[in-house]
Amino acid sequence: MSLVKLSFMNLMRRKSRTILALVGFAIGMFFGILPTFGVGGIFAIIFAQIFKASKIAALIGTFFTNPLTSPFFLSLSILIGSLFTGIQYNPDLFLTKK
């Protein structure tokens, strides 16, 4: 048995509410990133049920990375990255036609 699988099984045996909520949220984030075309929330709830994780946390996780909120998080990532690196972001580089 691999170390990752063994660690996951050990965490799931503990049945801690915090761990179950975090696993549910991670499942939701996973399906929020995938292009599931509106059914990511349903998939997240189904997989949270399979893994006995928090279904509410899974549903909340899908809201953070869906197509409606992705432009906000992408813009925030670019802003924070430019602050850390000191490189000025120029959106005209991507908008000009060649």
PLY file of the C-alpha trace (Angstrom):
ply
format ascii 1.0
element vertex 98
property float x
property float y
property float z
element edge 97
property int vertex1
property int vertex2
end_header
0.00 0.00 0.00
1.42 3.39 -0.94
2.30 5.99 1.65
-0.27 8.46 0.29
-3.08 5.92 0.43
-2.03 4.80 3.90
-1.96 8.41 5.14
-5.37 9.11 3.62
-6.87 6.00 5.20
-5.35 6.96 8.54
-6.91 10.43 8.33
-10.29 9.03 7.36
-10.25 6.56 10.28
-9.95 9.42 12.74
-13.31 10.81 11.61
-12.41 14.28 12.80
-14.93 16.90 11.74
-12.15 19.23 10.65
-10.52 16.61 8.46
-13.84 15.62 6.89
-14.61 19.26 6.16
-11.18 19.77 4.59
-11.51 16.65 2.45
-14.94 17.84 1.32
-13.59 21.29 0.50
-10.71 19.77 -1.48
-13.17 17.65 -3.46
-15.20 20.78 -4.18
-12.14 22.72 -5.29
-11.18 19.85 -7.59
-14.56 19.80 -9.30
-14.67 23.60 -9.36
-11.49 23.66 -11.43
-12.62 20.98 -13.87
-14.76 22.16 -16.79
-17.87 20.25 -15.73
-20.25 22.75 -17.35
-22.49 23.43 -14.36
-22.65 19.99 -12.80
-19.48 20.32 -10.69
-21.53 20.86 -7.55
-23.46 17.65 -8.14
-20.24 15.71 -8.77
-18.68 17.22 -5.64
-21.63 16.13 -3.49
-21.59 12.63 -4.96
-17.86 12.20 -4.37
-18.12 13.70 -0.88
-20.75 11.07 -0.14
-18.47 8.32 -1.51
-15.51 9.49 0.61
-17.77 10.21 3.62
-16.63 13.84 3.66
-18.61 17.00 4.30
-21.06 17.59 1.46
-21.61 21.22 2.42
-17.86 21.93 2.39
-17.63 20.23 -1.01
-20.38 22.44 -2.39
-18.75 25.57 -0.95
-15.43 24.50 -2.51
-16.97 24.50 -5.99
-17.98 28.15 -5.61
-14.40 29.36 -5.22
-13.16 28.19 -8.61
-16.05 28.25 -11.02
-16.17 30.15 -14.33
-17.84 33.15 -12.67
-15.16 33.66 -10.02
-12.11 32.48 -12.00
-11.44 35.90 -13.64
-11.35 37.52 -10.19
-8.88 34.96 -8.82
-6.77 35.12 -11.99
-6.58 38.91 -11.78
-5.70 38.71 -8.09
-2.98 36.16 -8.84
-1.47 38.39 -11.52
-1.54 41.40 -9.19
0.07 39.54 -6.28
2.64 37.96 -8.60
3.62 41.34 -10.03
3.98 42.74 -6.51
6.24 39.89 -5.43
8.38 39.82 -8.57
8.48 43.56 -9.19
7.57 43.01 -12.84
4.91 45.39 -14.11
2.02 43.57 -15.78
1.13 44.96 -19.20
-2.24 43.70 -20.45
-1.60 45.25 -23.89
0.85 42.45 -24.64
-2.04 40.00 -24.76
-4.64 42.24 -26.40
-2.73 43.39 -29.47
-3.35 41.67 -32.77
-0.41 40.49 -34.81
0 1
1 2
2 3
3 4
4 5
5 6
6 7
7 8
8 9
9 10
10 11
11 12
12 13
13 14
14 15
15 16
16 17
17 18
18 19
19 20
20 21
21 22
22 23
23 24
24 25
25 26
26 27
27 28
28 29
29 30
30 31
31 32
32 33
33 34
34 35
35 36
36 37
37 38
38 39
39 40
40 41
41 42
42 43
43 44
44 45
45 46
46 47
47 48
48 49
49 50
50 51
51 52
52 53
53 54
54 55
55 56
56 57
57 58
58 59
59 60
60 61
61 62
62 63
63 64
64 65
65 66
66 67
67 68
68 69
69 70
70 71
71 72
72 73
73 74
74 75
75 76
76 77
77 78
78 79
79 80
80 81
81 82
82 83
83 84
84 85
85 86
86 87
87 88
88 89
89 90
90 91
91 92
92 93
93 94
94 95
95 96
96 97
